[in-house]
Amino acid sequence: MKDWKKDRLHVSENGKYLMEGDHPFFWLGDTAWLMLHKLEEEDLRIYLRNRKEKGFNVIQTTLIHKLPDLQTGTGLGPGVKNALVPEYWDFVDRALQIAEEMELYIGLLPAWGSFVKANILNLENIDAYAHFLGKRFQKRQNLIWILGGDVRGDAGYEVFCREAEILKSYNPERLMTFHPFGRTSSSLWFQNQSWLDLNLFQSGHRRYDQEHLGEWDDNRKQEIFFGEDNWKYVERDHNCPVCKPTLDGEPSYEGIPQGLHNPRNPYWEEWDVRRYAYWSVFAGAAGHTYGNNAIMQFHQDKKLPCAYGARETWKDALHHSGSAQLQYLKGLMESVDFVHGKPMDCLLCFGQKERYHRIAVFAGEDYIFCYDYSGDEFMLDLRAYEGQSLDAWWMNPQDGTYSYIDTLKGGQKWLASPTARKGPANDWVLVLRK
């Protein structure tokens, strides 16, 4: 058995990022909500190794996802229909061990948020379930608790806080967060709770023009609709009086209909995956979570019913381009001191526009990164870097290749993407480094 040699995850001193011991930790997650319910051990190993080799380091999954999924051994009582037998919990232990051997963290949801919303998990039984989990997984080193599960924090505020308090009592240093309802952030309810170490927001899965669809997941009137501008969630979370790391824990999934509910709509594709990732990370997010429609539900047979119009099986979806391309963003961020970097749209003196024409800028003392989704021209003000020589490249976010441009010095610099690509996206990353 391979020993876990990683240092403890914790929040950076500036409150905006995560650290693994003394080293910055860039969260690159994947949503595998039904992994523990749908996969046998052999397939679980295939899935985890695929993600490991693509640079993912956090796998988000759920212990109890839907009824009938509860059993009396958890302490929830005989009134809930039994389905998860002791062998299931043994399988969870093996899954966590396999992930540990591959040096992967598991972001573990105790139960999908609908259990709290429907009062199945409540103040009368949450203590028993939380103690059951706390005792069972107390020594597990690669676990991150994710409470919630596509639910508003006010759907069971006291239940979630009590659950968090108990789980934290077993391992106070273990990171804990909350997966919220669509187009909201955990900060809206729990920002001042000491148990919340970092925020997750869920920006997906709607277009700019899909604020109101008449579906169950419409937001309430008092909540701001950002559309596809997921970077605005980062900006809002970082403006809270108490600063905590934040990241997009569920953007629009690759291969899911725009708006989620109607497969007759266009589907989100790899270029959308890239745009959500670069926009939020260059706004200061502590990482990013990828999602794929077929994989999150582990759809196994095209002939069988599936959720949200999945077009392929999970084994085919493993190889979708979007999942392979985010490692280039992760590698770019890890190549610099991103913990002390910050969003620097102020360096743009020309070219900033809205929506798909937004230029996202992230910079530190000796580097500047600009993400240009539409291949627009823009002008950078480099006077703050007077006296430095900055080598400039265009990085292709599709394959991670670099193409040298020039060595730039102080002053204003007019820039444009190198070429127009065939297809719906012409996104590039300008990389300036000392």
Rosetta blueprint (number, residue, H / E / L):
1 M L
2 K L
3 D L
4 W L
5 K L
6 K L
7 D L
8 R L
9 L E
10 H E
11 V E
12 S L
13 E L
14 N L
15 G L
16 K L
17 Y L
18 L E
19 M E
20 E E
21 G L
22 D L
23 H E
24 P E
25 F E
26 F L
27 W E
28 L E
29 G E
30 D E
31 T E
32 A L
33 W L
34 L L
35 M H
36 L H
37 H H
38 K H
39 L L
40 E L
41 E H
42 E H
43 D H
44 L H
45 R H
46 I H
47 Y H
48 L H
49 R H
50 N H
51 R H
52 K H
53 E H
54 K L
55 G L
56 F L
57 N L
58 V E
59 I E
60 Q E
61 T E
62 T E
63 L L
64 I L
65 H L
66 K L
67 L L
68 P L
69 D L
70 L E
71 Q L
72 T H
73 G H
74 T H
75 G L
76 L L
77 G L
78 P L
79 G L
80 V L
81 K L
82 N E
83 A L
84 L L
85 V L
86 P H
87 E H
88 Y H
89 W H
90 D H
91 F H
92 V H
93 D H
94 R H
95 A H
96 L H
97 Q H
98 I H
99 A H
100 E H
101 E H
102 M L
103 E L
104 L L
105 Y E
106 I E
107 G E
108 L E
109 L E
110 P L
111 A L
112 W L
113 G L
114 S H
115 F H
116 V H
117 K H
118 A L
119 N L
120 I L
121 L L
122 N L
123 L L
124 E L
125 N L
126 I H
127 D H
128 A H
129 Y H
130 A H
131 H H
132 F H
133 L H
134 G H
135 K H
136 R H
137 F L
138 Q L
139 K L
140 R L
141 Q L
142 N L
143 L E
144 I E
145 W E
146 I E
147 L E
148 G E
149 G E
150 D E
151 V E
152 R L
153 G H
154 D H
155 A H
156 G L
157 Y H
158 E H
159 V H
160 F H
161 C H
162 R H
163 E H
164 A H
165 E H
166 I H
167 L H
168 K H
169 S H
170 Y H
171 N L
172 P L
173 E L
174 R L
175 L L
176 M E
177 T E
178 F E
179 H E
180 P E
181 F L
182 G L
183 R L
184 T E
185 S E
186 S L
187 S H
188 L H
189 W H
190 F H
191 Q L
192 N L
193 Q L
194 S L
195 W L
196 L L
197 D L
198 L L
199 N E
200 L E
201 F E
202 Q E
203 S L
204 G L
205 H L
206 R L
207 R L
208 Y L
209 D L
210 Q L
211 E L
212 H L
213 L L
214 G L
215 E L
216 W L
217 D L
218 D L
219 N L
220 R L
221 K L
222 Q L
223 E L
224 I L
225 F L
226 F L
227 G L
228 E L
229 D L
230 N L
231 W H
232 K H
233 Y H
234 V H
235 E H
236 R H
237 D H
238 H H
239 N L
240 C L
241 P L
242 V L
243 C L
244 K L
245 P L
246 T E
247 L E
248 D E
249 G L
250 E L
251 P L
252 S L
253 Y L
254 E E
255 G L
256 I L
257 P E
258 Q L
259 G L
260 L L
261 H L
262 N L
263 P L
264 R L
265 N L
266 P L
267 Y E
268 W L
269 E L
270 E H
271 W H
272 D H
273 V H
274 R H
275 R H
276 Y H
277 A H
278 Y H
279 W H
280 S H
281 V H
282 F H
283 A L
284 G L
285 A L
286 A L
287 G E
288 H E
289 T E
290 Y E
291 G L
292 N E
293 N H
294 A H
295 I H
296 M H
297 Q L
298 F L
299 H L
300 Q L
301 D L
302 K L
303 K L
304 L L
305 P L
306 C L
307 A L
308 Y L
309 G L
310 A L
311 R L
312 E L
313 T L
314 W H
315 K H
316 D H
317 A H
318 L L
319 H L
320 H L
321 S H
322 G H
323 S H
324 A H
325 Q H
326 L H
327 Q H
328 Y H
329 L H
330 K H
331 G H
332 L H
333 M H
334 E H
335 S L
336 V L
337 D L
338 F H
339 V H
340 H H
341 G L
342 K E
343 P E
344 M L
345 D H
346 C H
347 L H
348 L E
349 C E
350 F E
351 G L
352 Q L
353 K L
354 E L
355 R H
356 Y H
357 H H
358 R L
359 I E
360 A E
361 V E
362 F E
363 A E
364 G E
365 E L
366 D L
367 Y E
368 I E
369 F E
370 C E
371 Y E
372 D E
373 Y L
374 S L
375 G L
376 D L
377 E L
378 F E
379 M E
380 L E
381 D E
382 L L
383 R H
384 A H
385 Y H
386 E L
387 G L
388 Q L
389 S L
390 L E
391 D E
392 A E
393 W E
394 W E
395 M E
396 N L
397 P L
398 Q L
399 D L
400 G L
401 T L
402 Y E
403 S E
404 Y E
405 I E
406 D E
407 T E
408 L E
409 K L
410 G L
411 G L
412 Q E
413 K E
414 W E
415 L E
416 A L
417 S L
418 P L
419 T L
420 A L
421 R L
422 K L
423 G L
424 P L
425 A L
426 N L
427 D L
428 W E
429 V E
430 L E
431 V E
432 L E
433 R E
434 K L
